[in-house]
Amino acid sequence: AAIDFTFIYDLVKDMYSEVGRPSIDPVILVKLTFIQYTFGIRSMRKTIEEVETNMAYRWFLGYGFHDKVPHFSTFGKNYERRFKDTDLFEQIFYRILMTAANKKLISAEH
């Protein structure tokens, strides 16, 4: 992968519990937001609709053709519980941008 997203697990480990129902993978939450903002999709509902039919998005998220995509409300609930009133998303996206810039995947010229 051009960018390794596994650093996210260390940043959010204190926000997840080993007990209870399994939660959506935090890397998926970040990648969904990444897709939404990169491609100018206006809502998470629309982003999920796009992911359901776009094989490139599914590949990026690690989903196979028949894998179930999370409901759009799952994103909102997880964001509210774990990321609201924190700067974690900003930290994560800053690191992604810095990695992309260091690998010359993006340029500040445009």
C-alpha positions in Angstrom: 0.0 0.0 0.0 1.2 3.5 -0.8 0.0 4.7 2.7 0.0 2.4 5.7 -3.1 3.2 7.8 -2.3 0.8 10.6 -0.9 3.7 12.7 -4.6 4.5 13.4 -5.0 1.5 15.7 -2.4 2.9 18.2 -4.0 6.3 18.2 -7.5 5.0 19.0 -6.8 1.9 21.1 -8.0 3.6 24.3 -11.4 4.3 22.7 -12.2 0.7 22.0 -13.1 -2.1 24.3 -12.5 -5.8 24.1 -15.9 -6.6 25.6 -19.3 -5.9 24.0 -20.4 -6.1 20.4 -17.7 -5.8 17.7 -17.3 -2.3 16.4 -16.5 -1.1 13.0 -12.8 -1.1 12.2 -11.4 2.4 12.9 -9.4 2.3 9.8 -12.6 1.8 7.8 -14.1 4.9 9.5 -11.1 7.0 8.5 -11.0 5.6 5.0 -14.7 6.3 4.5 -14.1 9.9 5.4 -11.1 10.0 3.2 -13.2 8.8 0.2 -15.9 11.3 1.1 -13.6 14.3 1.1 -11.3 13.3 -1.6 -14.1 12.8 -4.1 -16.4 15.6 -2.9 -19.2 13.4 -1.8 -21.7 15.5 0.2 -22.9 13.1 2.8 -21.9 9.8 4.5 -25.2 8.3 3.3 -24.1 9.0 -0.3 -20.6 7.8 0.4 -21.9 4.5 1.6 -24.1 4.2 -1.5 -21.1 4.9 -3.7 -19.0 2.2 -1.8 -21.8 -0.3 -2.4 -21.3 -0.2 -6.1 -17.8 1.1 -6.7 -15.2 -1.7 -6.8 -12.2 0.7 -6.4 -13.7 2.1 -3.2 -14.4 -1.4 -2.0 -10.9 -2.5 -2.7 -9.5 0.5 -0.9 -11.6 -0.4 2.2 -10.6 -4.0 2.0 -14.1 -5.2 1.1 -14.8 -8.0 -1.4 -17.7 -7.9 -3.9 -20.1 -9.6 -1.6 -19.0 -8.1 1.8 -21.6 -6.0 3.6 -20.8 -2.3 3.8 -21.6 -0.6 7.1 -24.8 1.4 7.3 -24.2 5.1 7.1 -25.6 5.6 10.6 -22.8 3.4 12.0 -20.3 6.1 11.0 -22.3 8.8 12.9 -22.7 6.7 16.0 -19.0 5.8 16.1 -17.9 9.4 15.4 -20.1 10.7 18.2 -18.9 8.1 20.7 -15.2 8.2 19.9 -14.1 11.3 18.0 -16.4 14.2 18.8 -14.7 16.9 20.8 -11.2 15.4 20.1 -8.6 16.3 17.5 -8.0 12.7 16.6 -9.4 13.0 13.1 -7.2 16.0 12.5 -4.1 14.1 13.8 -4.9 11.2 11.6 -5.5 13.2 8.4 -2.4 15.4 9.1 -0.3 12.2 9.3 -1.9 10.8 6.1 -1.1 14.1 4.3 2.5 14.2 5.5 3.0 10.6 4.5 1.5 11.3 1.0 3.7 14.4 0.6 6.9 12.6 1.8 6.2 9.9 -0.8 5.5 12.5 -3.4 2.0 11.3 -3.9 0.7 14.9 -3.6 2.1 18.3 -4.3 1.5 21.7 -2.7 1.8 23.3 -6.2 -1.9 22.7 -7.2 
